[in-house]
Amino acid sequence: MTIEELIAAARNGSTRAAGRLLSLVESPRRTEVLTALGRHVARVIGITGPPGAGKSTTIAVLVAAYRERGLRVAVLAVDPSSPYSGGALLGDRIRMAAHINDADVLIRSVATRGHLGGLAEAVPAAINVLAALSYDVVIIETVGVGQSEIEIAAVADPTVVVLNPGAGDAIQAAKAGLLEVADIVAINKADRDGADQTVRDLHAETDAPILKIVASRGEGIVELVDAIDAHHRADTPERRAARARSQILSLALSAVRTRPDLDALATAVADGEVDVYTAAASLFTSANVNENPLSTLQ
Amino acid sequence: MTIEELIAAARNGSTRAAGRLLSLVESPRRTEVLTALGRHVARVIGITGPPGAGKSTTIAVLVAAYRERGLRVAVLAVDPSSPYSGGALLGDRIRMAAHINDADVLIRSVATRGHLGGLAEAVPAAINVLAALSYDVVIIETVGVGQSEIEIAAVADPTVVVLNPGAGDAIQAAKAGLLEVADIVAINKADRDGADQTVRDLHAETDAPILKIVASRGEGIVELVDAIDAHHRADTPERRAARARSQILSLALSAVRTRPDLDALATAVADGEVDVYTAAASLFTSANVNENPLSTLQ
């Protein structure tokens, strides 16, 4: 199938064609696909938090809430250790089972395959594909233990951090830098002991609104959806430009991190053969680049 | 004075000439000074931690320990909010008073003047100047609340994180990413309650050796110096290359962050006029650069 045929099939409801397009924008054919699609915009919501906090359950009830409004929803689960090659459907996620047969819900794993910066490269293009296929809302789930969240925060509006009551999650979230990127904090399983104390502790660490939810029973979800809406409505050109700036920097850093000559430069600096300023500058001189270090991105 | 005259004066013991050279390598004349000096190597020790942890006290006793061995010591205090223009002597630091009149100890504040990435640019050159002026050991103090530590960790071997007993410092250190860059953790004021508990808590978070010290009484300093020596002796070509790689990436990121066209690109992306991949790629095309975005660094 040509790219135009894939787009037509995906727009006619073929999830297989949609999946193929999403794989293509992670390949050297990205520009070709994006050009054929044109530019499209969707609402992007980031959901992050430590393992076990209940992100998938929270997402499942959020999906239901948006479906009740008649919106089409795509879920991208970013899993650096995903065993799926290129991102298979997450049919094994019990919590999502209710949505598996809903044609207006697409659930997909984005495997970053261990590439540093892979996420920064893959996600903006995937969002454009999903928006072009008339998904109104794109929910991005990250595992919340590394760099991914900062990159997702540059794309998402808002970023929701899901934590459980107790000091453990709060410390882990602080350590991973989650509190700095949080636009909204949701304390899930808030019927457990210590939820109020956790809310108080977190108020000392972040200015973001902090909500208590029990996702498995749907408690607090109306308020969470309202908080997400309120944050989105409050978006400004300045905030959009700040997010775009972060995305550009993430991509640029990703481009230099994946430069084939970086290890040789590092060794030369370590051995005293070249100073670090000259080495860094050489990353920007075309003599060392096949025209453009970001050429693989375009 | 010419640069050659400044170098001669500094080598003859003029701290004023040394200070002038350190200022010059933060200016567009950096390359000129570095070329005149040639390449020199010093041992670099990073000291970081939350405000109030006792970093200056710890450094004062470390300086005394190295002086007893006959080594010349320079201290660079990185203070992003420093009121000193270009970095004055820190004569007001009471703890350092003992060393103020020691000709073999140089104490200087590096003001990064709010430039993003300023530290990544300023510090390697400053270390080269100090090494050329026969300082054997360079101790770099950072405030331990931001990005500075990651950049210093790329230069220092080892990075020592100073904390106090109690959960507060541990959480703050985790939040700032200090535990990830720590080669050695020193629990200062370890005569206070809770020191052993803090050691246990931190062992769960880091593999780095954890020492208890009371810097104000000199307790545990012999062990700290031994741990610093042991870490330094265990250095390998691979570790040196990894640090060089981090320095190169920091400089490259700093170069794109300070690009004059970055804000305009971000606005264009936010307004949908250009996609983020094209915007990032344009940072690497010479058409948008006056030859080289790192030209100000050279």
Interface residues (C-beta under 8 A of the other chain):
Chain A: R30 T31 L34 R39 V41 P124 A125 N128 I171 A174 K175 G177 L179 E205 P237 R240 A241 A242 R243 A244 R245 Q247 I248 L249 L251 A252 L253 A255 V256 R257 L262 D263 L265 A266 T267 V269 A270 D271 G272 D275 V276 Y277 T278 A279 A280 A281 L283 F284 T285 S286 V289 N292 P293 L294 S295 L297 Q298
Chain B: R30 T31 L34 R39 V41 P124 A125 N128 I171 A174 K175 G177 L179 E205 P237 R240 A241 A242 R243 A244 R245 Q247 I248 L249 L251 A252 L253 A255 V256 R257 L262 D263 L265 A266 T267 V269 A270 D271 G272 D275 V276 Y277 T278 A279 A280 A281 L283 F284 T285 S286 V289 N292 P293 L294 S295 L297 Q298
